[in-house]
């Protein structure tokens, strides 16, 4: 691959890396919001008798919110893995670019 192709590949990888970082920020924001909702529901539940119907309904809601958090956590883990792979590819492309530059100067410098 030539220098221009490697440079284009690097730019595409950097853009993908930025997209993944933004996606991870959004996921973390959603997880924080879910955490706040769970906390609020637990506060409501603490004021009720444990055997009451309302307490059971709130307990079901807490489990539902926790399940949503687990799904977001899995999505975050996937995005993190993808970002690590992209980082590895970026390092590889940077090495290729460095080699291309070295070859260009070593062949052209003696003339």
C-alpha positions as CSV (number, residue, x, y, z in Angstrom):
1,X,0.0,0.0,0.0
2,X,1.3,3.4,-0.8
3,X,1.7,6.4,1.4
4,X,-1.6,8.1,0.3
5,X,-3.6,4.9,0.8
6,X,-2.1,4.4,4.3
7,X,-2.8,8.0,5.2
8,X,-6.4,7.6,4.0
9,X,-6.7,4.4,6.1
10,X,-5.3,6.2,9.1
11,X,-7.9,9.1,8.8
12,X,-10.7,6.6,8.5
13,X,-9.5,4.7,11.6
14,X,-9.1,7.9,13.6
15,X,-12.7,8.9,12.6
16,X,-14.0,5.4,13.7
17,X,-12.1,5.8,17.0
18,X,-13.7,9.1,17.6
19,X,-17.1,7.7,16.8
20,X,-16.6,4.8,19.3
21,X,-15.4,7.2,22.0
22,X,-18.6,9.3,21.5
23,X,-20.7,6.2,21.6
24,X,-19.1,5.1,24.8
25,X,-19.8,8.5,26.4
26,X,-23.4,8.3,25.4
27,X,-23.7,4.8,26.9
28,X,-22.1,6.0,30.1
29,X,-24.5,8.9,30.3
30,X,-27.5,6.5,29.8
31,X,-26.1,4.2,32.5
32,X,-25.8,7.1,34.9
33,X,-29.3,8.2,34.2
34,X,-30.5,4.6,34.9
35,X,-28.5,4.5,38.1
36,X,-30.2,7.7,39.2
37,X,-33.6,6.2,38.3
38,X,-32.9,3.1,40.2
39,X,-31.8,5.1,43.2
40,X,-35.0,7.2,43.1
41,X,-37.2,4.1,42.8
42,X,-35.3,2.5,45.8
43,X,-35.9,5.7,47.8
44,X,-39.7,5.4,47.1
45,X,-39.6,1.8,47.9
46,X,-37.9,2.4,51.3
47,X,-41.0,4.3,52.5
48,X,-43.3,1.4,51.8
49,X,-44.0,-1.8,53.7
50,X,-41.9,-4.6,52.1
51,X,-44.9,-6.9,51.6
52,X,-47.1,-4.2,50.0
53,X,-48.3,-4.4,46.4
54,X,-46.7,-1.1,45.6
55,X,-43.4,-2.3,46.9
56,X,-43.6,-5.4,44.7
57,X,-44.3,-3.2,41.7
58,X,-41.3,-1.0,42.4
59,X,-39.2,-4.1,42.9
60,X,-40.1,-5.3,39.5
61,X,-39.3,-1.8,38.1
62,X,-35.9,-1.9,39.8
63,X,-35.2,-5.3,38.2
64,X,-36.3,-4.0,34.8
65,X,-33.9,-0.9,35.1
66,X,-31.1,-3.2,36.2
67,X,-31.6,-5.4,33.2
68,X,-31.5,-2.3,31.0
69,X,-28.2,-1.3,32.7
70,X,-26.8,-4.8,32.0
71,X,-27.6,-4.5,28.3
72,X,-25.9,-1.1,28.2
73,X,-22.9,-2.5,29.9
74,X,-22.7,-5.3,27.3
75,X,-22.9,-2.7,24.6
76,X,-20.2,-0.6,26.3
77,X,-17.9,-3.7,26.5
78,X,-18.4,-4.3,22.8
79,X,-17.6,-0.7,21.9
80,X,-14.5,-0.8,24.2
81,X,-13.3,-4.0,22.4
82,X,-13.9,-2.4,19.1
83,X,-11.9,0.7,20.2
84,X,-9.0,-1.4,21.3
85,X,-9.0,-3.1,17.9
86,X,-9.1,0.2,16.1
87,X,-6.2,1.5,18.3
88,X,-4.2,-1.5,17.3
89,X,-4.9,-0.9,13.6
90,X,-4.0,2.8,14.0
91,X,-0.6,1.8,15.5
92,X,0.0,-0.6,12.6
93,X,-0.9,2.0,9.9
94,X,1.3,4.6,11.6
95,X,4.2,2.1,11.4
96,X,3.5,1.6,7.7
97,X,3.5,5.3,7.1
98,X,6.8,5.7,9.0
99,X,8.3,2.9,6.8
100,X,7.0,4.6,3.7
101,X,8.5,7.9,4.7
102,X,11.9,6.2,5.5
103,X,11.9,4.5,2.2
104,X,11.1,7.7,0.3
105,X,14.0,9.5,1.9
106,X,16.5,6.7,1.7
107,X,15.8,6.1,-2.1
108,X,15.5,9.8,-3.0
109,X,18.2,11.2,-0.7
110,X,21.2,9.7,-2.6
111,X,20.4,11.2,-6.0
